[in-house]
Amino acid sequence: MLDQVNLQQTVTKEEYKKQGKDLKPALSALQQPLKKAKLPVIILFEGWGAAGKGSLISSLILNFDPRGFQVHSISAPEEREKRRPVLWRHWLDLPEQGIISVLDRSWYQEVSVTRLEQNLADSSAIRRMADINSFEHLLTDGGYLILKFFLHIGKEEQKARFDRLEQSKNTAWRVTEVDRRRNRQYDKYYKVYDEMLEYTNTEYAPWHVVSATHRRSATLEIYRTVLDRVQSALKQREEKAVHLTPAPGVILPGDFPLVSMPKLADVRLNEKLGKEKYKEELDVLQERLGELHSKLYRKRVPVIIAYEGWDAAGKGGNIRRVAKALDPRGYEVVPIAAPSQQEAARHYLWRFWRKLPKDGHIAIFDRTWYGRVLVERIEGFTPPEDWQRAYREINDFERQLNDWGAVVIKFWLQIDKDEQLKRFQNRQNTPSKQWKITDEDWRNREKWDQYEIAVNDMLQYTSTEFAPWHIIPSQDKNFGRIQTLQIITNAIQQRLDSNEKQNK
Amino acid sequence: MLDQVNLQQTVTKEEYKKQGKDLKPALSALQQPLKKAKLPVIILFEGWGAAGKGSLISSLILNFDPRGFQVHSISAPEEREKRRPVLWRHWLDLPEQGIISVLDRSWYQEVSVTRLEQNLADSSAIRRMADINSFEHLLTDGGYLILKFFLHIGKEEQKARFDRLEQSKNTAWRVTEVDRRRNRQYDKYYKVYDEMLEYTNTEYAPWHVVSATHRRSATLEIYRTVLDRVQSALKQREEKAVHLTPAPGVILPGDFPLVSMPKLADVRLNEKLGKEKYKEELDVLQERLGELHSKLYRKRVPVIIAYEGWDAAGKGGNIRRVAKALDPRGYEVVPIAAPSQQEAARHYLWRFWRKLPKDGHIAIFDRTWYGRVLVERIEGFTPPEDWQRAYREINDFERQLNDWGAVVIKFWLQIDKDEQLKRFQNRQNTPSKQWKITDEDWRNREKWDQYEIAVNDMLQYTSTEFAPWHIIPSQDKNFGRIQTLQIITNAIQQRLDSNEKQNK
């Protein structure tokens, strides 16, 4: 793509003033409709060193009200960032609806300079670029507008700029040995940048390669592009809002290896475990889990345990039996309730990304991202085309966790309708437990059949080889607890064994 | 304090079971009233290596519902944390109202092991401990309950525990050379811990030194202490809620060197600046500021610029003229509106701490922490005793910023009532500006006289030598802009000069 850029592009000072006079107020005027339409915008800047990212970003943001934008400068990842998936830190920076996020460098560092300087294998680089494409696709599907600028200058121009910077005491420190080396190896970087631009130039998030030799023409081009794309995104929103029709009902789990699951109705619930036997097995399994936790910690394997299940199925008590075996410095229980303001204003996966554990740590989610295809589906919080797309999105999310090295374990705690009624009544009649039962629980119970359909769909479409579902018969709580502990310890043991084999 | 602990303290297994049977459900039952009373609780654990922090924390939190607590493990600060004031990262972890935050190690690391191992001067250690005391005082004044546990074991006991850990393959990695060295130098650490405990054992946040030789007795003591202190805090809240009376009206700026300020009514507003002259000075000052920004960045000096002023006084335009001179990678404009849910649920200073710049960076606050003594005072959002205490709290906050090395610059943009009316009407009558004027602005205008009293109080009580107020006549916007730029550039230049002198 780079060879198609006319690096000589320029405009006169008069032309610049004239066009700027129209473009600047038009840019300023974007923020109100943008806020009203709740459109979140990501504008990222990549490009050669000394191409002028700083000053072009500065010119752009001066048109905006500080309440409507934020700037993030991306530098090398810190320790806590290195211990999470590559995209984790970028997820954290996602803007709210109605806000413009300006990125000075971005996730593309990981597939350009990092690719070269850390000698990333081509296959890894391509996988990372594929991950980036699916990240951007996910965001644009989720309503985000993404603008990507690449500021292009030639080798000689870059060298001349470095020379000029070095001449003044105030700016000389900006030019490092790394910059100089990159300039000398301009051709190698050119190739990597070009591949990156080609591979990630998608319909939903196209690149805008800008000739940055002349500042005025670059500024105008950026202004115009931002204006055009935001305006057309706003227009699209309006049209979509008018023509909102239910989706055709096609559910696509995406291209993932699925594991077949039984229907809930076919799950046997009559298994029981005596108190003696329970205590005995509990002790053994908790001790084993404690030891595995310690190994995980040393080997830096992250573990993600997801709990879903009927109300009163016993998630809390089950989680407690698992937590008891763990060192509090190495695990966290993440309770998921209705999203807060700031969570609701971002992509639905944002709050789960935020809560990913460090490697070597365990995160236990008490309810999960599957709310998207359960409560949001049934309560109509989310239009059908959105929750239907979520099966694929969630599978892809869990694939990324698996690629990162995480053990992903998912439980559905199963009881029948009568058992739920008994437990609800028991809560109702026990003063110390009354807070546990709310009107909402009763309302959800009325929708049992709808939920059963949704749960079966979920189990069918999101039980993958890398993140399979486990249905836990929890009519007898003790039986369910022992089952989950067994599954957790086995899954961790297997991963540790297979990692060890690989390292041999 | 350590010598008063009976390290032989123990209980029988039966006694432990018996007492635990009462204490555990009582602890579980705390969370509902705690949530209802919106009481935020901090429980921190310090103590000797291998004293059993992990397993004691584990036992404690198993009594709580995961929705009601969080655990933070404090390790050595990361880069971004080192570039902020020492307490910054602890501010970020503050729990919401109704939530228990359990800390595995805490800010006391900085005045104990760090003190010894980084050879901190006694005077610095004492200042840090004073800062900790005032941090904890601020929090308890702000409604937080703080419980501090120190787990004590003897030198021989510690050595025996390390030996035992080393015997098993699964736990041997936990014992490091540092641990062994600390054990050999037990007496040195003992002295430092003891000083720390003495100095920071305050009425509002007392230490509980627990004999940790025997696990059962330690567990029970922790259970009992948590139960007692939370219950009595809840009781106090109830009583306070009943007897809430207006405070006696005593305003205490605290023990800080104050700079005398004129009353707003005495500020001359008739100064003007011609367009030519303005443009000329603006160019010169912006260029100078740009250069200074670059120097700050290299010298890692943080700058905090606070803007307050009447509605329509021109804060936005003024800030824009400052921002224009700055590299977007090195500054952030922080607009302050009404607090979000998560902000309102924490100490009022939390959201400002969160937004502190890295050293070498500039943060420009568009409205500030002074909302506490302006809008919150006038609208009655905050009881008198709380906003009156804020003068001292804010002075202390800014003193900490100054100690950290920050340049703190505060502006009050002054116009008169007629000018405000003119500007309001202009906004009302210009379609592109209408969004800038709201009913609230008109309501605030009606309270002009009350605000004038509050502003005069604020200027009188919080203009300190280390963070003085500057009243900016902004009747003529250009005049105001040049004034702020002059003050900012001078303040930065002075700091750079004096730092240079010190380094010589």
Interface residues (C-beta under 8 A of the other chain):
Chain A: P25 A29 Q32 G54 S55 I57 S58 I61 L62 D65 P66 R67 Q70 V71 S73 E78 E79 R80 V102 D104 N170 T171 W173 E291 S294 K295 R298 G316 I319 R320 A323 K324 L326 D327 P328 R329 E332 V333 V334 P335 A337 S340 Q341 Q342 I364 D366 S432 W435
Chain B: P25 A29 Q32 G54 S55 I57 S58 I61 L62 D65 P66 R67 Q70 V71 S73 E78 E79 R80 V102 D104 N170 T171 W173 E291 S294 K295 R298 G316 I319 R320 A323 K324 L326 D327 P328 R329 E332 V333 V334 P335 A337 S340 Q341 Q342 D366 S432 W435
